[in-house]
Amino acid sequence: MKYVREIMEFSKITSISTNDVLRIFYHSDLYFLLKNGISDIYCMSDNWLAEELKEECENKNMSKYVGARVSLGVFFYDIF
C-alpha cells in the first residue's frame, strides 16, 4: 500500500502519468531501499518520499523512463 501512495503523490507533484511514474519508481534506489527494508525509510511520509524520488530523478536523469516503450515485432508495449 505504501508504494501506491508514494507513486500517486509523485505523480501529483510532477504531473507525470502514473504509468511513467511506475517505470521511474521501480528503477529507483528509493524502491530498492523500501523493498529491502533498509533503514527506517519506510516510516517517512509519502510527501517526503515523493520529494526524495523527485530529487533522485533530477540527479540521475531518469527521464529516459518517461514514455519508454519496447518493440516486440509490430506491436509496442509499455514497460514497467
URMORA-V807482 format. One record per residue. N is the residue number from 0. SS is DSSP state (alpha for helix, beta for strand, coil for the rest). D_CENTER is the distance of its C-alpha to the mean C-alpha in Angstrom with 2 decimals. Layout:
{{N;SS;D_CENTER} {N;SS;D_CENTER}}
This chain:
{{0;coil;14.34} {1;alpha;12.44} {2;alpha;9.09} {3;alpha;10.20} {4;alpha;11.27} {5;alpha;8.26} {6;alpha;6.24} {7;alpha;9.62} {8;alpha;10.33} {9;alpha;7.60} {10;alpha;8.78} {11;alpha;12.21} {12;alpha;12.40} {13;alpha;11.17} {14;coil;12.75} {15;coil;10.17} {16;coil;10.63} {17;alpha;8.81} {18;alpha;9.19} {19;alpha;7.60} {20;alpha;4.51} {21;alpha;4.82} {22;alpha;5.71} {23;alpha;3.53} {24;alpha;1.76} {25;alpha;5.44} {26;coil;6.77} {27;coil;6.29} {28;alpha;9.44} {29;alpha;8.29} {30;alpha;7.50} {31;alpha;10.86} {32;alpha;12.55} {33;alpha;11.81} {34;alpha;12.74} {35;coil;15.81} {36;coil;16.93} {37;coil;17.49} {38;coil;19.17} {39;coil;18.94} {40;alpha;15.37} {41;alpha;15.08} {42;alpha;17.76} {43;coil;16.07} {44;coil;15.61} {45;alpha;12.60} {46;alpha;13.35} {47;alpha;13.66} {48;alpha;10.34} {49;alpha;8.72} {50;alpha;11.19} {51;alpha;10.47} {52;alpha;6.85} {53;alpha;8.73} {54;alpha;11.43} {55;alpha;9.74} {56;alpha;8.64} {57;alpha;12.25} {58;alpha;13.79} {59;alpha;12.43} {60;coil;12.57} {61;alpha;9.32} {62;alpha;10.76} {63;alpha;12.14} {64;alpha;9.27} {65;coil;10.11} {66;coil;12.96} {67;coil;13.25} {68;beta;15.99} {69;beta;18.19} {70;beta;21.92} {71;beta;23.90} {72;coil;27.43} {73;coil;27.83} {74;beta;24.74} {75;beta;21.20} {76;beta;18.34} {77;beta;14.69} {78;coil;12.78} {79;coil;9.95}}
